[in-house]
Amino acid sequence: MAVPARLRWRCRRGLLELDLILEGFLEDGWERLDEAGRAGFERLLQQPDQELQGWLLGRTQPLDPGLARTVARIRGE
């Protein structure tokens, strides 16, 4: 399944680091996600940029286990 255009748009954030990480994941990881993984990714995109940056750069960890799994997938863990 191709990446929906609306997701590409939602991955464009206010921070360049986030743009690169999220858009890179769409290119390399979206196709491998199952339905639950895709829903988790969309839920992750609802979070504030500052929290996302901390999580994706490994500075902090989400308390929510579902978000933590999604972050780990994006980080390649």
Secondary structure, DSSP 8 states (H G I E B T S, - for coil): ----HHHHHHT--SSHHHHHHHHHHHHHTGGG--HHHHHHHHHHTTS-HHHHHHHHTTSS--SSHHHHHHHHHHHT-
